[in-house]
Amino acid sequence: MKRKLWLVPVMITSIILSITANLFVLPPTQVEAASIGTVTENDTIYQIMVDRFNDGDTSNNATGAAIRYGETSEEDFRYMKGGDWQGVIDKLPYIHNMGYTAIWISPVAEPQVTSRDNNGTGKNTAYHGYNVKNPNAANPYFGTKEKLKELVDSAHALGIKVIIDVVPNHIGDYMLGNQAYYDIPGLQPAAPFNNPAWYHHNGDINWSLVDGRYDQWAQDYMENHDLGGLDDIDLDVPAAKQAIFSSIKGWFDYTGADGARVDAAKLIKPTDIGELQNLLGVNTFGENFDGNAEFVSRWVGNNKEWGMLDFPLFFSVLNSFAYGQSFDSNIKSTLAQDSYYNGNANHMVTFIDNHDRNRFLTEAGGNVDKMQNALSFIFTVRGTPVVFQGTEQNKGNGNGQIMTGGIADTWNRWSMVKRDAGGNVLENYFNENSSTYKHIAKLNEIRKNNPALRTGTQREMWSAQNLYAFSRRIDSGTNVGQEVISVFSNASGGSQTVTLPLRAESTLTAGTVLVNQLNTSDTVTVQSGGATGKQITVTVGANSAKIYSKTQPVVDTVAPSVPSNVTAAVQNASSVLVNWTASTDAVGVTGYEIFRNGVKIGTSATTSYTDNAVASQTNYSYTVKAFDAAGNLSALSAAALVTTPAGNNVTIYYKQGYTTPYIHYRPVGGTWTTAPGLAMPAAEVSGYNKITINIGSATQLEAAFNNGSGTWDSNGGSNYLFGTGTWTYTPTGNIKSGGPVTPTATPTATPTATTTPTPTPTATATPTATPTATPTATTTPTPTPTATATPTATPTATPTATPTATPTATPTATPTATPVGNSVTIYYKNTAFTNSYIHYKLDGSAVWTTSPGEQMQSSSYTGYKAATIQLGSAAGLTAAFNNGSGIWDNNGGSNYHFGAGTWSLVNGSIAAGEPQADSVTFRVSVPGTTPANDPLYLTGSFNSWNAADPAYQLTKGSDGVYSVTLSLPAGTAVQYKITRGSWATVETSSSGADIANRTLTPAGGAQTVNLTVQRWKDQ
């Protein structure tokens, strides 16, 4: 390989450092898990971009500037969205039901959060995982290494293989251009990868020098330069190669993953990747973003890779199926080059789009027929098909945008769960009834039932401008002679009828009836005649396909076997783990139904289920049924009996105004209930609901509340924490120890007049519950969030005191005056408004005040305007505020809601009562490993990052939660972290990695922030 002379001293240094570096390279982890068999041409693959798939655990989400839930602008797509490995686990049944046998997931190592631009705080890079900081540590935003292994194990239980995207070519962006040193303090990858001698220092690849060149000079140039600023590992340095290869091997040894997709393979010598594949012991396929089949084939074969992403065929599929271009000049000419692959054409991984390309549906102008036709093609043509997440939902690029030039990496990478900027779920894209979801499920079934589509030889039968046909036939061994004939039209309209001569190699005989696997009522019969003596006549419509074979589709009517060896084991007083031995089925078991005391309580895709909704000191009986994809159910298993022990209880009285409130919870450190959680029964105290939950060995309960229909009360996204004992919650977020205090009725004054007074509302009249959501005119319903969804709900306004009704001395026979006390007083603070107006309507009325509404008056509280509004018989009002000149504060389009009583609203945050001084109370939950006598400190921009400032020491409460209250002015942004008195004992992620500074901009008034420390740096 050609090198520049100035690299010689660097190489000498590299050799010296390589000897010592081995002292720091972690040895490969001992094998702890086994693959269920490596990826092969018998598989079909579902590609998952983890951050954009499903948020199964909000506790590992990024915070502050690193995350943007909304997807409105192109820039929004460059930030993390919260998807994680738990989210993939939760959706494995969705993938399994489509028929896939493998998933390809994003890189798993800890990422570099931002690029080196702007002193290391530049572009966000973490979400995709290709910019690596520590190859040996798990991505903390996806979960722990244990969670990754759980994902692999859960997939294996469903017969799904796991392919991990690996990055041996580069680390993140730490060194500048040709510099062979780290110039920004603190900005470097984790040891031992912070050795400049392990990298090339020749600057970025200038693609204009190598595009279209396939000689050795061009290859050497690409291998010795950086890809888009990413520090390029010099695999000719033995220690560097050993370190990066060993880190990758460690993930496969630990998890038992089944295959690898190699990123940027084009920039690595094929023999180096072959060495990596042999080390891993699983098949790999690489990325060479090039349409030249001969060039791509250089990476495939003995001592190279098992396969490659089939970019040459991709470009032809796009041209013929999306744009309607000639099959002759695209598909025919590309497949004619399969000989370059030396018998490995079935190892080429075919696709219609991916995370680096525009969505096919966008390229096809939104034509779903074209997309389904292209999918039918890649599932039947030689090769191993992979489909990018979301294709099955008939959705193209976000906002209908199309990207041109180079890599497409924004609008095509939308999240499978759509959220607004506040993280509230707007829509999810896991619909199993979409037409393309069903189409893919059928294609997977066809491929499974026809071995020729997996391992058969590809032979062309017909090629024309708008019609293409081919045969896949098994020529030897098991299933010899099995053959499938596929016919495709890309015509924009009408139908085409053609008589196709069978291939000379075909052993199908005249009179054989072939069934269209896409529509079993459509058959053709092999006739004598034609060039080879046998032929079929086929009619195919516009943008559609026919897939003919002798195979009759399997109609599954046989139920799975009964699950056996069912056991139920107590985890704690509120949790039982149920396990069983897997059932068998003629086609395949899809999942299991779990019953407690004869009532179905859930389903599982694996052979275990955790029931977190049991009471202490109670007897339970568990039984299980198995089901398959056809919906056949087994009989109930034998019962497993268990008795839960006594344990710690948390009793919560909840007053929020929901007709039936639900509590979605987990013992801190435990597993969340399935949303929306458990319904809270009515309490013995009027106006409250009540529930008692056993938290086992935990010290606290973490919870969010909702109405069962997607409206949430989650403490502004921070959830609520309850220690053992009894607690009372009143709106919004006021929690006090003990049960509710029932107000004492105030006697009604006795009138002195002799006239019998008309009844007046009594002192203890219970107000009508205020609706918990006050939608604007065009509200879009929000789907129920997944496990830890915590959207902010509109606070329910409940009177803070029971008004005393005072009758007049001589009441009239039919009083029409507004009842005394049925009013709302609102204190409003908005520093951007000189004048403030309230524009409102009463509950039950569609009539708003005339815009801009009523002007609010100055109050005795500095900075606050106030207004008192009589409600009449209404329970509350809906309002928006403005400055009288067209500038509005309407809660992001949702408006605000207030019930009778007194409220304060500052910077979008509503609190009951009159305004309080600006303050923030930090409540911090810590790991069980925290030394009991160690002090905790808040350190941040407000105290010059003093790690042990006595003025910022937290106090430990009886519930085990530490707290401190600071006077922080509203609107002043601060950054902070929690320490135990030094930077050696600062908080970290659950994997031990450094975390970004926590951020907060106080909303104003008395505010509470609940935090959880995942781990300490010294533990």
N, C-alpha and C positions, 0 to 999 in steps of 0.2 A: 504494500500500500504506500503510495507516495506521501511524503511528509515534508514540511518546511524545515529548514536548518535550525531555525530558532527554537524548534520543539525539542532539540537534543538535550539541553540542560534540564528542561522540564521532565523528560523521560528518565534522566538519571535520578533526579529527585524522586520521581515516581517509584523507581525500583527500590530506592532506600526506604521510602515511606511504606511501600507495599509489604516489606518484611515486618515492620512494626505494626502495620494496620491489622494484620491477622490476629493480633492480641485483642482487638476490639470487635471483630466480626462475630456476631452471634452464630453459634453452631446451629445447623438445621434442627428444628424441633422434632422430637421423636414422633414417629407415626402414631396418631391416636385415632384415626378414622379411616375407613376404607371406601373407595369409589364403588359405585354399583356397576361399573363398566364405563370405559371411556366413550366419548362422543364418536359416533360413526355415521356413515351414510344412511343408517337405519333410523336416524333421529330427525326430528324437526325442532327448530329452535325459536324461542321467544326472547327478543332482545329487550332488556330492562335497563333504563337509565335511572338508577336507584333514587336519586334526589328528586326526580320528576315522576315517581311512580305512586307511592302511597305513604303517608305519614302515620306510622303505627305507634310511635312513641314520641310525644312532643317534648319530653324531658331532654332529649339530645339535640333539639333544634338549635341552630345558630341564633345569636341574638344581635341586636343593634344593626349596624350598617351591613353586616354580612348576609342578611336575609331580607327578601322582599316576597311576600306571599302573592301580591297582585301580579297580573301579567298583561298590563295595559300598553306599555311602551316596549320598544325593542330592548332598551337598557334593562328593563325588569328581568329579562331572561338570563342575565349574566349573574344573578344572585341565587343563593340557595333557597329552596322551597320547603325543605323539611322531610322529604322522603327518606326512608331508612329500611334496614333489613327486617325489622319487625313488620313494617308495612308490606314487604314482599311475602313474608310468612303468612300474613293475614289473607293475602290474595292468591295463595297457591291453588286453592280450589277453583278459582276463576280461570287460571291458566290451565289447570288439569282438565277442566270441563271442555276446553277448546281442543284438547287432544295432543298438546305439545308434550314431547318427551325430554326436553332440555330447556334451560334458561341460560342466557348469557347476561351477567351482571357487570356493573361498573367496577373499575379498579377499587380495591379494598383498603389500600394503605392510607395513612394519615396524609392529607393534602396540604399544600401551601395555600393559605387562605386568600392572599392578595399577591399580585406580581410585584416586582422590584421597583416599578414606576413610583414616582412621588415618595422616595425614601422608604419603599417597601409597603406603602399603603395604597398601591395602585389598583388595577382592575381586579375584580373578584374572579378567582380561578378555582375555588374549592369544590363547587358543586359537581363537576364532572369527574374529578379524581385523577386526571392525567398529569397534573402538576403535583409532584410528590414531594413531601417534606421528610417523612420517615417511613421508608419501605418496610420496616419491621413492626410498626404500630398500626392498630386498626384505625380506620376513619372514625373519629369520635362522633361525627354528625350522622353516621349510619348505625352506630352501635358499638358493642364490644366484640372482641374476637370470639367470646363464648356465644354471643348472639349470631355471629356469622356461622359458626358451627351448627347452631340450632337451625338456621336457615337451610344449610346443606342437609342435615338430618331430616328435617321436615319434608324437603323436596324428595329425598330418597324414599321416604315412606310412601310417597305417591308415585314412585317410579319415574321421577323427574331428575335428570342429571343437571349438574351445575357447572357452568363454564365461567371462569373468572377472567376478566380483562386484565392483562398484565402489561407492565410498562418497563421493559429492560433497557430502552434506548436512552432515557434521560431522567433527570430529577426535575425540580421546579426551576424557577427563574431567579437565580441568586447572584451570579457573577455577570458583569457587564461585558458584552462583546468579546474582545481579545484579552481582557484582563484575567490573570491567573491568580486572583485573590478576591476576598470578600471585602467590599469597600463600604458597606453599610453596617454599622455596629449591630450585632444581634440578628442580622439577616443571613442565615445560612441553614443548610439542611441538618438533620440530626446526624450525630456521629454513628458510624465512621464515614458517612457520606459527605462530610464537610472537609474533604481532602482535595484541594484544587488540582493536585497531580493526577487525580482519577478522571479528569475531564479534558475534552478538546477545547482549545481556546482560539478558534479561527473565525468567530463571529457567526452570524445567521446564514442559512442557505439562501443564496440568490437564485430563485427558481428559474429566472430567465436564462441562466447559464446551463441548466440541465434538462429543462422540459423538452421532451422529444429526443433526448440523447440517451442511448442505451449502451454506451461503451464503458470501459473500465475507468476512464478518467472521471466520468460523470458519477459512477458508483462510489469511487473513492471520495470524491468531493462531498457527496451527500452524507457519507458515513462519518466524515471528519468535521462537520459543521453543525450548528445548533438549529433546531426546529423552532422557529418563532420565539427565540430568546431562551428556550429551555436548555439548561446545562447538559450538554451531550456527553454521556459516559463513554470513556475510551475502553472498549472491551478488549483491547490489546494489552491493557494493564492487568496482570493476573489477579491482583487483589481486588480490583474494581469489579471484574467479571465475577469472581467468587462471591463477593459481597452481595451484588444485586441478584445473582442467580440463587444464592442460598436464601435470601429473603423471600423470593418468590416460592421456592420449594417449601419453605416453612409453612406457608399458608395452605398448600396442598396436603402436606403431611398432617397438619392439625385438623383440617376440615374434611378431608376425603373428597374434595371437589374432583370433577370428572373430565375437565378439559380446560384449555386456555385459548383465549383470543389474544394475539400478540399485537400490541399497538405499534404503529410506525415501523412495521417490519421492513418496509422499503429502505430504511436507513440503517439496517443491520445486515451483516453478512449472513446469507442463508445457512451456512454451516454453523455459525454461532447459535442461531435459533434452533437448529437441529440438535446441538449439544444441550440446549435448555430443555427441549422436548424429551430427550432421552433421560435427563436428570429428573424431570417431573414424573415420568412414567405414564403420561396421558397424552392423547392427541392434541395438537394445536393447529390453529389456522390463523393466518396473519393478514395484515392490512397493507396493500400496495395500491394506492389510489392512482391507478393507471389503466388505460384501455388497451394496452398492448399485451396480447395473450402470451406471446413468446417471452416478453420481459417478466410478466407475473409468474410464468411457469418455472422460472429459475429458483423459486423458493419452495417448490413442491417436489417431494420424492425422498429417496433414501438419504439419511443423515441431514435432511432438511425438515420441512414441515409436512404434516399429514395433508393439509389443504390450505387454501387461501380464499379470502373473500373474492367473489367472482366479479370484479369491476368490469372486465371486458364485456361479459354478458349483461351486466346491469345497464350499461349505456345503450345496448341494443334493445333491451326490454323497454327502457324509457322511450326510445325513438319509435318502436313499432306499436307498443300498447298504449302509451300516453298520447303520443303525437300522431299516431296512425300512419307512420312511414312504412315503406315497403319491407315486408318480411325478407325478401330476396337480398336486399342490400344491408340488412342488419342482422336478424336472427340467423339466417342461413350462413352468412359469411363468418359470423363469430363461431358458431358451432363447428364449422369446417376446420377450425384451428385446434380442436380438442386433442389432436395427436401430440401437441406440445406437452401435454400433461402426462404422457407416458403411462397411460392406463389408470391415472388418478383423477379422471374427470368427475367421477361421482363424489370426490372429496372437495370439489369446489363449492363454496358456500354461496348460494344464490339469494338474491334479495331484490325488492322493488324500490326500497328507500332505506335510510337509516338515520342515525343521529347527526350525520355530517351532510345530509342531502335534503333538499326540499321534500316535503311529503308528496308521495306519488299522486294523491288525490288532488293536490294543488296543481301539480304539473299537468294533470289530465283535465283541468278546468272544472273539477268537482264532479266528474262523471263516475259514479260508483260502479257501473257496469264495466267500464274500462279497468278499474282497479281490481275488481273481482276476477276479470279475465286474466290480468297479469298474475294474480295470485295463483290461479289455476295452472298457469304456465310454469311457475317456479316449483310448484308442488309435483309436477309430472315430468319436467325435463330432467336430464341427468344432473346430479349434484345434491346438496343438502340445503334445504330452504331455511332461511331465518327471516322473521317478521318483526319489525320494530313496534314496540308497545303503542297502543292506541290506534293502529291501523284498522283494527277490528271495529272501531267505533265510528267509522265513516267521517273522520274529521281530518281536514288538511291542516296547513299552517295556521297558526294563530292569526286572528283578525284578517284572514284572507290574503296575507302578505306573501310575496315570493321574493326569494333572495337570489342574487346573481353574483357570479364570480367567486371562485375559491370555495372554502368550506362554508356550509350553511349551518349555523350554530345558535340561532336565536328563536325565530318564530316557529320552527319545526319542533322545538324541545319543550312543548307545553306540558303542564302537569296533568296527570290522570285525575287529580282532584283539584278542581278550580276553586280558588279562594279570592276574597277581596283583599285589599291592602291591610286590613286588620286581622287577617287569618281566618275569617269566618267562611265556612264552606258554602259555596254557591251552587256547585254542581259536581257530580263525579261521573267519570267515564268508565264505569265497570258494568255496563248493561249487557247481560248475556242474551238479550233478545234482539240485538241489532242484526241487520241482514248479513253483514260481513263477519260478525262473530260466528253466526250459524254456518256461513259459507266455509270459513276456515275449519270449523269443527268437522264439517262434511269432508273437506279435503284431507284432513288428518286421518279420518276414518278410511277413506279410499286408499290412501297411501299405506296404511297399516294392513289392509286386507289384500293388497296387491304387491307382493315382494318385488315384482319387476320394476315398480316405480322407485324402489330404493336401491337395488343393486343391478338392475338390468342394463344391457347395452343400448345406447342411444343410436337410432338409425332414422335418417330422414326419409319420408314417404312422399311429400309434396311441398313445393315452395312456389309461391306466386306473390303478386303485389299485396293482396289482402287475405291470403289463406296459407296456413302452414300446418303440416301434419307430420307426426313422427311415431315411431314404434319404440317401446322399451321391452326388451326380451331377455330372459335369463337363458344363457346359452349352455350352461353346464352346472353340475352339482344339484343340490336340493332345489326343487321347483323348476327344473330344467323345462324349457318350452313355455313357461308362463309368460304371457305377453299382454301389453296394454297399448292401445292405439289412441292417440290424442290429436284432436283437430281444433284449430283456432282460427277465428275470423277477427280482423280489426277493422272491417268495413264500417262506415258510419251509419249505414242503413241497409234494409233489405236482407235477403238471405242468399246463400250460395250453395249450390248442389254440385258435388264433384264425385267422380268414381275413382277411388284410390286403389292402385295395384298393391297387393300385399308385398312385403319384402320377400326376396328369395329365401332368406333364412327362416321365415315364419313356418311353423308346423301346424298352424291352424288349418283345418280342412274345410272344403266346401260343405255348406249346410250348417256350419257352426253359427249359433246365435250369440251375438255380442250385445251386452247390456251397457247402456250409458250410465255410468256410476253416479252422475249428477242428477239423473232423472230416470229411474228404473222402468218407467213406462215406455221409454224410447229404446228400441232395439234395431239392430241391423243384422243381416244374414250374409255370411261369406258366400259369394257366388263364384262359379267357374268363369274363367276368361281373363282377359287382360295380359299384360306383358309377362307376368309371372305365373299365369294360370289361375290366380285367385284374386278376388277384388271385393271391395265393399263400396256402396254408394251412400254418401253422407250429405245431409243438408244441415247447415249451421247458420244461425242468425247473426246479426250485427253485434260486434263486441261480445262474443260469447264463445263457449267451448263445448266439445263433446269428449268424454273419456270412456272409451269402450274396452271391455274385457269380458271374459267368460265368467268372472267371479260374481256371484250373486251377493249383494249386500247382506251382511249378517243381521238378522232380526233377533235380538236378544230377549228371551222371555224367561230365562233361568235366573232365579234369585241367587245372590251370594250365599256362601255357607254362613252358619251362625257363628258370631264371634265367640271365642272360647277363652278360658282362663281369666275371666274378669275379676279384677281385684279393686278394692277401694281402700285407700290409705289416708289417714288423717294427716294433713299438713300443719294445721293449727285449729283452733276452736271454730274458725269460720271458713275453713278451706279443706276440701277433700280432693285427692288425686285419684282418678280412675284410669286403670290400664287394662289392656286386653291383648290377646293374640290376634293377628290379622286374619281376616276372612279370605277366602279364595272365590274366584268368579270365572265364568267361561270367557268373559271379555276383559274384565278388570274392575276392581272395587274402586268406587269414586270417593266414598266417605262413610261416616258412621253417625247414627243418631243416638243421643244419650238421654236416658230417662232416670229421673229421681222419683221414687215412690210412685212409679207408673205414669208420671207426667214428663213429656219431652221437655228438656231444658236447654238443648243445644246440639250442634253438630261438630264433627272434627274430621279433618282430612288425614289425621295421623291416628295412631293407636293409643292415644291418651287424651284425657280431658280433665281440666281443673275446674272444680265447682267452687266458686268463691261466694256463694249466696246461701250458705247454711248457717244454722243457729248453733250455739253451744249446747252441750248436754242433750243432744237429740239423736234419735235413731233414724237411719236412712237406709234405703235399698236402691241399688243402682243396677240397671240393665242396659244393654246395648243392641242396636240393630245395624247391619251393614246395608249399603245401597250401592247400585252401579249406575252407569251413565244412562241406562235405559229406564231408570226409576224403579227397578226391581228391588224390593226390600226383603231382607232375611227375617226369620222369626226372631223373637227376643232371646237374648242370651240368658243363661242362668244368672240369678241375682247375686250381687256382692253386698254384704251388710257391713255397716260401720256405725259407730257411736262417737259423736264429737265430744271432746272434753270441755270443761269450763275454760274461760279465757277472759281477756280484757274486753270490755264493752265500751262503745261510744254511743251515747244517746243524743240525738239532735232534734230540737224543736225548730221548725222552719216556717217562716212567715214571709211569703213573697207574692201571693196573689194568683199563682197558677191554680187552675181547677184541680189538676192532679199533678203535683210536683214529683219529679224523679231525682234521685241522687245517683250520680255516676262517680264511683270511688275506687280507691285501693288503699290497703294498709301501706304506709310509706315504705317503699322498697319492694312492694309486692306487685300483683297483676291487677290491671283495671277490669272492672265489670264491662260487659258488652253494652255499648251505648244503645238506648238512653240511660241504662242502669235500672234501679229498682224503684217502683212506685212507692211514695211515702203515704202511709195511711193517715186519716184524720186523727188528730190528737184529742185528748180529753179537755184541752184548753181551746176554747172557740177561736177560730182564725188561724190555727197552727196545724201543721202536719208533723208527724213524729216517726222516727225510726231508730231502732237499736241495732248496732252492727258490732259483731265480735271481730277484733283485729288481731287475735292470736297473740304472737309474741312481739308484734310491732308496738311502738310507743305512740304513734299518731295515725290518724286517718286523713288522707288527701281526697278532696271531693270538689265536684262542680255540680250545679243544679240545673234542671231544665224542665220544660213543660211536656216532654215526650214527643214534641213535634218540631224540634230544631231550634227553639228559642232558649238561649243559655244564660245562666248567671254564674260566671266563673271567676269573679274577682279580677276583672279586667285581663283575663288570660293567665293569671298567676295561681288560680285555684285557691281553695280554702283548706286550712289545716286545723284538725281537732285532736286534742289529747284525749286520754281515757276520761270517762265521767260524763256528765250531762251538760249540754250547751244549748243556748238559745240564739237563733239567728233572726235579726230583723233587718228590713231593707235600709240601705243597700250595703251589705257587708259588715253590719254591726254584730259582733259575736260576744256574748257574755256567758260566763260560767253559771250553771244552774238552769232550772226550768223557767218558763215565762212567769212574770209577775202580773197577776190578774188585777187590772185597775179597779179600785173601789168606786162604786157608783156615787156620784155627787147628787144629793137630794135636790129635787126640783123645788124651787121656791113656791110656797103656797100663795096664790093670789088673794088679795084682800077684798076684791070685788065679789059681790054675791052672784054675779053672772057665772054660769058654768063655763069654764074656759074650754076652748077647742084643744084637743090633744096636741102637744108639742113634742118633737123628738126628745127622747130621754137622754140622760147623761151617758148612758153606756150603749147607745145604739151602735150596732156593728155596721161599718160602711160597706157598700157594695164593692166587691173585689175589682180592682183596676186591671184591665187587660195588660198582659206583660209585653206585648209587642204592638206598637202603633205604626203600622206601615203607611208609607206615602201612597199616592194614587196608583203607582205602577210597581208595587213590590213584587219581586221574584221570590217564590218559595225557596227556602234553603234546605237541601237534603240533610238527613241526620248525620252528624259527624262521626268519624271513626274513633277508636279507643280513647284518645286523649284530647279530642276536639274541645276547645274552650273558647268559643266566640263570646264576645261581650253582649249581654242582653240589656235591653232597655229597662232601667230600674222600675220596680213596681212602687208606686207612690202609696204609702199607707200612713194614716195620720199618726203623728208622734205622741199625741195626747187625745184623750177622749173629751170632745167638746161638751160643755154644759149648756143645755138649751134653757134660756130664761124667758118665760112667757111674759107677755105684756100685762099690765094691770087689768085692763078690760079688753080681752081679745075679741075680735069680730067673729061672726059666725063662721066665715070661710076665709081664713087667713091666706094671703097670696104672697106675703113677704118672703124673701130668701131666708131659710133657716139660719139663725145666728151660728157662726163658727164653721159653716160649710164653705170654706174659702181656701185658696192657696196663696201663700206669699213666697215669692221667688226673689232671691238675691243673686244678681248676675254680674260676673266680672269678666271683661274682655278688654285687655289693654290696647287692642288695636282699634277700639271704638271710642270716639269722643262722646257720642250720644248712642243710647241703646234703645231699641224698640222690640216689643214682644208681639208677635203675630200668632194668633192662637184660635183654636176651636174647642168647644166643650165636648166631653165624651158623649156619644150618642147623637151628636149633631154633625151635619156635613157642612155647616156654615162657618167660614173663617172670618175673622176681622178683616176690615179693608186694609190692604197692604199700604204702608209698612207695619200697621198695627198700632198699639198704644205705646207712647213714650214712657220709659221707665225713669223713676225719679232717683235723685241722690239719696244715699242712706247714711246711717251713722258709721258704717263700716267702710274704711278707706278703699277706694277703687271699685266698690260695688254699687250697682244700680238696683232698685227694688220696685216691685209691683205686687199689689194684692188684688186678686181677682175673685169675685163671688162665683161659686160653682152652681148655685141653685140646687137642683136635684141630681146633678151630674156627679160622678165619682172623681173626676179629674179632668185634665185638659191636655191637649197636644199642642206643642209650640215650636216655633223657630224664631231666631233672633236676628236682628240686622242693625246697621248703623243709620238707617233712614235714607241711605243714598245708594242702595242696591247691593251692598256687600252683606252676605248672609252667613250665619252660623246655624246650620240645620242638621247637625250630627251626621255629616256625610250623606245627606239625602234621606235619613231615616227619621228626622225630627226628634224632639225630646218629649217625654211624657212625665207629668207631675200629678200626684194625687193630692187630696186635701192635706193641709198642714204647711209646714215651713221647710223650704229647700234652698240649698246653695249650689250654684252652677258656676264653675270656673274652669276655663280651658277644656270644656267638654266633659268634665268630671262632676257628677251629681252627688251630693251628700245631704243627708237629712239634717234639718236644723239650721240655725243661723250660721253665718260664716265663721270659720275657725282660722286661727293664725296659720300661715303656711308652715307645714312641717311634714316630714316623712318618717314613718316608723318602719324600720327594717326588721323583719322577723326571719330568722335564719335557722333552718333545720340542717343538722350535721350528720355525717356518717356515724355508725355505731362504734367505729374504731377511734373516735376522737377521745384523746385523754381527758378524763373527767375534770382534772384540775387545771387544764390549760385555758388561759384567757383567749377570747376571740376579739378581733379588732376589725373595724371598717377602715380601709385605707383607700385614698383616691385623690382626685384633683382638688377636692375641698380641703385637704390637709397636707398638700405637697407630697402625697404618697408615703407618708410616715407609716411604716408597717406595724408600729406598736405605740400609737398615740393614745395616752390614757383618756383623753377627752372623747375618744371614739371607741371605747371598749364596750362590748355588748354584755348584757346581763342575762343569765340563764334563768328561765322561768320554770315553774313547777311542772309544766308539760314537756320540758326538755328542749324547748325552742329558745334561742338566744334573740335578744332584741335591743335596739337602741333607737331613740328618736332624735332627729336632727332638724334644725331650723334651716330649710332650704327654700329660697324664694321661688315662686312659681316661674316656670319658663327658663330657668337656669340649668343648662345641660351639665351633667356631671358624669364622670367615669369612676369606677371603683372596683375593688375586689375584697374578699374576706381572707384574713390571715390568722394564724395562731401566734403572732408576735414577731414574725420574720419572713423574709422572702423565701427562705428554705422550707417554710411551712405554709405557703400560700395555697389556696384552693386550685385544683386542676380538674380536667375532665375525668370521666370514669376510667379511662385507660391510662391516666397519669400524665397526659399531655397538657402543655400550657393552654389556657383558654384566653380568649379575647377579653379585654376589659368589659365589665358589665357597664351598661349605660342607662341613664335615667334623665328625663326632663320632667321635674315635678309639675303636676297639673294644678297645684294650688290647694289651699285649705289643708285639712288633716288627711294625709294619704298614708296607706299601708302597703308595703311591698313584701311579698312572701318569697323567700329564696331557699334553694336547696343546694348545699355543697355536695358534690359528687364524691370527691376524694381529696386528700391532702398530698402535697408534693413529696413529703418525707415518708409516705406510706405506700 
